[in-house]
Amino acid sequence: MRTDAQQNRRVKWSNLVNFYKLSKKWMKKAYESKEGKQSDYNKFMQLNVNSARVALTKTEAVQGACIIDAFQITQGTLAPVEVTKVGNQWRSSILLGNVTIDDNTTIGEFTANVVNNNPSITEGMQLSFVSYQQAVDTLGIARAICTFYEVTLNASSTAKLRDYLPAFCSQVLNGYLATNDNISLGGFSWIISNQVNGKIFVSSQTLNVNNDALITQYSSTAQINAAVDSYGVTEEVVLSPISLNAQERVTPPLYISVISIDGTQYAANEYFGTLASLSAKAGSLTLSTSTDLTVSSIVAKGTSSGTQVTASGITKTGNNVTFTFGTSSSAQVLSEIVVTMSDGTELNVPFATTQGGGGEGGGGGF
């Protein structure tokens, strides 16, 4: 039998798991040192599980809900970028001096200001900005969109800075690098990284959060109790012998791990800009679920009010479910797929366009 403390702790794991799924593409080099063969996922959990406070119900967890909180997202030996809120803006500890930044400021000009005013930052280092925008969808599920921007400090570069660091995170406030005064709900962080002899060095950063209302809601006693109850935890006498059929099995979280469109795979629990134009009569799709359960129905919902298309030709091999949307005479742009499993569990895959990101010379990570 799990104690109340164990139950309360366990229902807080799923938010960390969903956050990591959202972040894993850029987190591949977020940690300078790991123990033995420790994975990035295990390192992230190790750094954050003891301070986790947000609880998700089973339904919220399997539908990919994610509440942005003050997670530690990197760990390293470079000096951290500290952040202070000033009015509606957030000011970093990166000193720029008596300068301005506009759409014509070059990377070279920005580099000179950064390097000349910050002894711990040198040319060749990378400045990154990771942003998590928080929103609640039409189903009432709290979701987040992650965008990542990066620029390598290069004194000779004539490229425009704001082609790499957008205006909302490249303002000047009291001589320091800052955000604008309209930062989205969610969380963000500037990150410094460097590569020396093939080894990546990073600054240790914790997300700066602008998400108090949802954090308060999802860390309340009522939410934690609802999350515990949603898993149907009941007390039992563990040492009293019972039949195998009566013993409770631990069921792994159910989610869509991969979606394939005509053979091209996309990571799941993300927002798929490539799917925004998918029509009701286009393509064969494959979903890979985390557990081997039978799918009873798949419905695609269109962006037009009330438009729904039921999938046909559903076939299943192991955890892979392949299906099509037939040949509807009027193609519809889809907003989401709703997959109903045999046990009644519903999985929702939303289709939306992401913000672009990247860095000089390409990017998407350190």
Secondary structure by P-SEA (a helix, b strand, c coil): cccaaaaaaaaaaaaaaaaaaacccccccccccccccccaaaaaaaaccccccccccaaaaaabbbbbccccccccccccbbbbbcccccccccccccccccccccaaaaaaaaaaccccccccbbbbbbbbbbbcccccbbbbbbbbbbbccccccccccccccccccccccccbbbbcccccccccbbbbbbbcccbbbbcccccccccaaaaaaaacaaaaaaaaaaaccccccccccccccccccccccccccbbbcccbbbbccccccccccccccbbbbbbbccccccccbbbbbcccccbbbbbccccccccbbbbbcccccccccccbbbbbccccbbbbbbbbbbbbbbcccccccc
